[in-house]
Amino acid sequence: MDAKICDRCGKFCEEKDSTQIRVGFCQYEYFDLCKDCRLWLLHELGKKEKWEEEV
């Protein structure tokens, strides 16, 4: 079983449960997130998008 460590919370997660996020435009950085941190990120991005629409 392959496992990865979440870059946000440090929990171990199975590779199949890990989500790899690519950040950047020219040079990419990759982050591995567990299911909980992935849901947190999606929630935060939704709040940011809503805030941008209001401004």
C-alpha positions as CSV (number, residue, x, y, z in Angstrom):
1,M,0.0,0.0,0.0
2,D,1.4,3.4,-1.0
3,A,0.8,6.2,1.4
4,K,1.3,10.0,1.2
5,I,1.4,12.7,3.8
6,C,-1.0,15.6,3.6
7,D,0.9,18.8,3.1
8,R,-1.7,20.8,5.1
9,C,-2.4,18.7,8.2
10,G,0.4,16.0,8.1
11,K,-2.0,13.0,8.3
12,F,-1.2,9.9,6.4
13,C,-3.6,9.1,3.5
14,E,-3.6,6.3,1.0
15,E,-2.4,7.3,-2.4
16,K,-5.9,6.6,-3.9
17,D,-7.4,9.1,-1.4
18,S,-4.7,11.8,-1.9
19,T,-5.5,14.7,-4.2
20,Q,-2.6,16.4,-5.9
21,I,-3.1,20.2,-6.4
22,R,-1.0,22.1,-8.9
23,V,-0.4,25.8,-8.0
24,G,1.3,28.4,-10.1
25,F,1.4,29.5,-13.7
26,C,5.0,29.3,-14.9
27,Q,6.6,27.1,-12.3
28,Y,4.3,24.6,-10.7
29,E,4.3,23.4,-7.1
30,Y,2.4,20.3,-6.2
31,F,0.6,19.7,-2.9
32,D,-0.8,16.4,-1.7
33,L,-4.1,16.8,0.3
34,C,-6.1,14.3,2.3
35,K,-9.9,14.1,1.8
36,D,-10.6,16.5,4.7
37,C,-8.1,19.1,3.5
38,R,-9.4,18.8,0.0
39,L,-12.9,19.6,1.2
40,W,-11.6,22.5,3.2
41,L,-9.8,23.9,0.1
42,L,-12.9,23.6,-2.0
43,H,-14.9,25.4,0.7
44,E,-12.4,28.2,0.9
45,L,-12.3,28.6,-2.9
46,G,-16.1,28.8,-2.9
47,K,-16.0,31.5,-0.3
48,K,-13.4,33.4,-2.3
49,E,-15.4,33.2,-5.5
50,K,-18.5,34.4,-3.7
51,W,-16.6,37.3,-2.2
52,E,-15.2,38.3,-5.6
53,E,-18.7,38.3,-7.1
54,E,-19.9,40.7,-4.3
55,V,-17.1,43.2,-4.8
